[in-house]
Amino acid sequence: MDYVSALLPPVVMAVFFIGLIRVIVKTQGGANKAKEDAAVDAALARADGPRGTSAQPDA
């Protein structure tokens, strides 16, 4: 029975990991995809805004 107690934690972790991956894949896209993409684009634009002007070399 030692082999059962040795294999149980990795098997349980694998099952939960597979379930997590399935949830992530299922929730990609859908009705809120455009809203989520717009939020990410806005956050990236805010983060890149000040950095874009200071990256220009002095000529």
Helices and strands as residue ranges (DSSP letters): H 2-26, H 33-54
